[in-house]
Amino acid sequence: MTHVAALAQSTLVLRDSKPIDDRVTVSVAETKGLRVTDATSYARAGEHLTGYAALIKEVEAYFRDDKSRAYALWQSQCKKEKAALTVVEAESLRLRGERQTWKAEQDRVQHAREREAALEAQKLEQARLLAEAALAEQQQQPELAATIVEEALSAPAPVVVLPSSVPKDLPKRTLYKWRPINDALIPREFLKRDDLKLNAYAAAMKGAARVPGIEFYTEEIDIVRSA
């Protein structure tokens, strides 16, 4: 076992500072009233300065061993702390990755289902409108029928949002990010694809960020707080 490890496993007992504190108090009390007003007091002050220089070394020597042992213990504890945190942080990172991978797959499946539901709703709406157009034709209203057909063909698919299968167990923080999709379309001010600038722009604009040649997207990360 190393000296540092041995110190870390023992109880750190520090010396009582009262003896040196008393020495300092007595020494300082001797000069509190001293004022340099003549050659004699000038010489006395010099003698006390010499004494204080020696006292400073004495104080430093008095605490040197305790400071050394305390520092060795501090270093040992820092190493232990780092080792423990490394294990916990590595496992936390792994679990975050597992969650993100699973959530990404669930989101992909949900978005696919939402697209299918939107297309089905669009087909049903088009069928309804075409039935109305046919009825208008039967009623000798060709202009109305043409308008209804045009509406049926141009109507966009409705937005369908299905319930998510991902539990809302931890609070989220949304990160606004970007990735290039067509360099030729990127404006000159973003030509270098400055990551800090684009991230700042994405965060400021949030979902409204638009730059040609750049795709903006969001990424959510867990905010984990201790219980």
N, C-alpha and C positions, 0 to 999 in steps of 0.2 A: 504493500500500500504506500502510495506517495505521501510526502509530507503534507501537501495541500489536501489530499483526500482525508488524511488523518485529522487534520484540523477541522475539516468540514463535518466530520462525524462527532466531534467533541463539542462540549459546551464552551462558548467563548466567554471567558471570565476576564474582565478588564480591571486594571489597577485602579485603586481609589485615587481620584485626582485631588483630594483634599490637601495632602501634604504640599504638593506643588502650588496649589491655589493659595495656601497660607503663605508660602515663601514669596509669591508674587505680591500678595496684599501688603505684607510687611515692607517689602522693598519699595513699592510704589508710594506707600505712606511716608517714607523717609524723605521723599523729594517733592511731595505735593505743595509744600509751602516755600520751596526754594525758588528764589528769583535772582537772576544774574544782574547784580548792580555794581559790582566792583571786581577787582582782580581775585580776591579771596573766593567770592561766590562763583566766579568764572571757573576757578580751579576745582572747586567742590563739584560743580556740575560735570566737569570732565571726568572726575573720579567715579561719579555715579553712572555716567555713560559707559565707562569701562565695565562697571559692575553689571549694568543691564545687558551688555553684549554677552557677558558670561552667563547671565541668567537666561537669556534667550536660548543659548546652546543647551543649558540644563533642562529647560522646558521641552525642547525638541527631543532631547535624549530620553526624558522621562516617558514621553508618549510614543517613541519610535517603535518599540517592540509591540505594543498593543496595535498600533496602526498597521504594522507589517502582518500581524496575525489576522487582524480584521480584513485586510485587503486580500490575503490568501483565501480566507473563508468566502469573501464576496466573489472572488474569481471562481471558486469551486461551485458556489451556488448558481452563478451565471451559466456555467457549463451545464449543470444539471437542468436548469430552467430551459436552456436552448435545446437540449436533447429531448425533454418532455414535449416542448412546443413543436419541435420538428415532427414528432410522431403524430400529435393531434392535428396539426395543420395539414399534413400529408393525407390523413384519412378524411379530414373535412373536405379537402380539394377533390378527393376521389368521389366522395358522396355527392358533392355539387355536380361533378361531371356525370355521374349516374343519373341524377335527377334531370339535368338538362337534356341528356340524350333521350331519356324516356319521354319527357315533356315534348321535345321536338317531334318525336314520332306521333304522339297523341295529337299534337297540333296539325301535323300533316294529314292524318286520317280525318280529323274533324273538318279541315278546310276542303278536303276532297268530298266529304259527305255534304258540306254546305254548297259546293259547286253543283253537285248532282241534284240537290233539292232545289236550287235556284233554276237550273235548266228545266227541271220537271214543272216547276211553277210557271216558268215562261211558256212552256208548251201548252199547259192548261189554259193560260190566259190568251194565248194566240188562238187556240181552238175555240174559246168562248167568243172572241172578237170575230173570228171567221164565221161562226154560226150567226152572229148578229149581222154581218155583212150579207150573208146568204138570205137572211130574212128581209133585209132592206132591198135586196134585188127582187125578191118575190113581191114586195110591196111597191115596186116600180120607183125605187129611190136609188138610182145608180150612183149619184154623186155622194150620197151618204155611205153607200156600200164601199165606194172607192176610198173614202176617208177612213173608214173603219179598217179596211185591208191595209192601208198605209200605216195606220197606228199599230196594227198587229205585227207587221214586219219590222217596224223600227223600235218597238218597245224593248228596252233593255231588260236583262234578267234581273229579277228583284234581289235585294240583299237578304240572305238567309243567315241567321246566327243561331247555331245550335248550342245547347248546354255543353260545357266542357267537362271532360272526364277527369281533369287534373284537379286534385284537391287544393283548396286555397288555405294552406296550412301556415305558410310563412309570408310576411309582408314582402313586397317586391319593390325593386328600384329599376326604373326603365332606363336603359342606355340607348342613346340614339347614335347609330353607326352608319357607315357607308361602304360601298365596294364598287370598283369601276366595272362598267359593262360595255362601254364603247369610248375609247380614248379620243377618237376623232371628233366626238361631240362635246367634249369637255371645254368650257370657256377658258380663255387665257388666264384669268385670275386664279383658276383652280388647276392650271396646266401641270404644275409640279405635284399635284395631288397631295397638298400639305395636309397631313393627317390631323394635326392640332386644329388647323383652320377649318377643315371640313367637319371635324367632330364638334367644334364650337358652333358652327353654322347649323348643324343638324340638331344640336341641343337647343339652340335659340328658336329655331323654326318648328321644332318638334315634328308633328306629322305633316306639316305644310312645306317641308324642305323640297326644293326642286332645283336640280342642276343637270343640264344635258350631259349624258354620258356617265352619270353617277346614279347608282341605286341607293337610296336611303332605306334603312330598316331599323327595327328595334330589337333589343335583346334584354331580357329581364334576368336579374340576379337576385338571389335570396338575401334578405337582411336578417342575419341571425343574432338574436340578443340572448343573453343569459337569463335563466328563469328567475 
